[in-house]
Amino acid sequence: MRDGAGAVYGVTYKWRADGSDADLLPGALSEDIPVRGADGTVRQQTWYYPSRQDCLTCHTARAGGVLGVKTIQMNRDFTYPSGVSNNELREWNRLGLFAPVLTSRELSALPALAAADDTSRSVEDRARSYLMPIARSVISRAVRSPTLTPAMTLRSRTRH
């Protein structure tokens, strides 16, 4: 998450046992959860919920704070389990995950990775697009991919 000044801070939620909602945890927590294997046997696995300070171990200023998806990576068509294909950003916009909602013109102006066989894009664009998911930490120093601006934040939603 980012505060009003743009500083990054971590938050961890834990789903309630009935699945009705998730609660913000005040600090780190470990719990044993049952995991059923393919053969039907049940074993215990310790699940660790990180503290806010734990989050800052990776979400550093050098990493740009946010380690999540980038606009350029999500601006592509995706086929959902329902069989419906749509641009992921357009679908998120349709679901109301952006505030404010983006217009078609704004969505079409957002950057997108280049397909390896898209000869309308430069070889450099295609190579960077291919390498970005593979070596993002190296390339991000030379190629800054735009992210959602503060005016285009993802709305947080809880499951009801």
N, C-alpha and C positions, 0 to 999 in steps of 0.2 A: 504494500500500500504506500501511497505518497500523501504527506500532509500538505497543508495549504502553501507551505514554503517550498515544496518539492522534495523534501527529505524523505528517505525511504525508511519504513519501519515494518516489522513483521507481525503477523497475527496468525494464531492457530485456532481452529475450531474443531470441536469434537461432536459428531452426530449423537443425538439422544438415542437411547436403546430402542425406542419405538419408531425412530426414523422420522419423526415429525418436524424436527428442526435441529440446528446445530448451535452449540453454545461456545462463546469466546472463552478460551482458557487463559487464566491469569499468569501461568508459567508453564514450565516443562512438565510432562506427565508420561509415565510408562505404564502400560497395562498389558496383561497377557490376554490374547484373544485365541479362540479355538479356530483351527484351520482344518477343513476336511480335505483329505487327499483323494485322488482319483479312485483309489482302491477302497474308499469309505472310512479309512482310519482317521482319527482326529488327533491332532497334536497341538500343543500350545506354542504360540509365537509371540514374542514381546514386540509390541508396537510402541514407538517413541513419538510423542508429539513435541516438537521443538518449542523452546521459549522464544520470546521476541528477540533476545540477545543471540540465541542460536541462529536465527534467520540472517543476522548481519554478518555471520561468518562467510557466507557466499555472496549475499546481496550487498556488495561493497560499492564505493564510489568508482573504483577502477572498472568494475563490471557494468557500470551504468545503473546500478541499483536494482533494476528490474531484470530478472532472468527469464521472464515469460516470453510468449510469442511476440513477434514483431509484425507490424502491418504488412511489410513486404512478403513475409512468409505465408500469411493467411489470405492474401489477395489472389486466390486461385479457386478453380472449380473443384468441388468435392462431391462424391456420391455418398449419400447418407444410407444407413441400413434400410431405410424405407424404399430405397431405389431412386429417390429424387436427387437430382444433381443441381447444385447451385453454387455460386461464388460464396466462400465462407464468410467474408465480410458482409456481403449482401444479406446472407441468412441471419447473421448475428444482428444486423441492423433491423431486419424484419421481426426478429424476436424481441426487440426493444432493449438490447444489451448496450447500446450506445446512448450517451446523453451529451448533447442533443442528438436526435435522430439525424442521420446523414441523408443528403439528397442524392439522387442518382448521379448527378454531375460531380458531387464531391467524391462519391465512391469510385467513379471512373477515373478520377484524377490521382488516386492513390497509387504509390509505386507497387510493382509486382515483380517477382523473380522472372527471369527469362527462361523459357524452355530451351533445352540443349539444341533442338532442331529449328528454333525460330530464327530464320536468317534475316528477319527484319530488325533484329537486335544485334549489337556488335558482338564480336567474339569475346571481348573483355567482359561485357554484361553476362553473356552465357556462361563463361568460365567462373565468374564470381557467384553467379546464381547456383551453379553446380556445387561449388566449394563451400558456400555459406553454411549449410547445415553440417557439413563435415568438419570444418575447421573455423567455426564462428569466432572463437576467441582470438585467433590469429588475424583473420580478415577484418574483424570489427575495428582494429586499430587503423586500418587503411581505408575501409569502406564503412561509413556510418549509414546504416539503413534507417529511414525515418520510422518513428513509432507514433502511436496515437498521441496527439497533442493534449495538453491539459483540458482543452475545450471538448475533446473527444474521448472522454473516459468511459471505461466499461462500468456499467452499473453493477453493483454487487446485489446478488439475489439470494434469498434463502428458499429452501425447498419447503413447500407446505403440503 
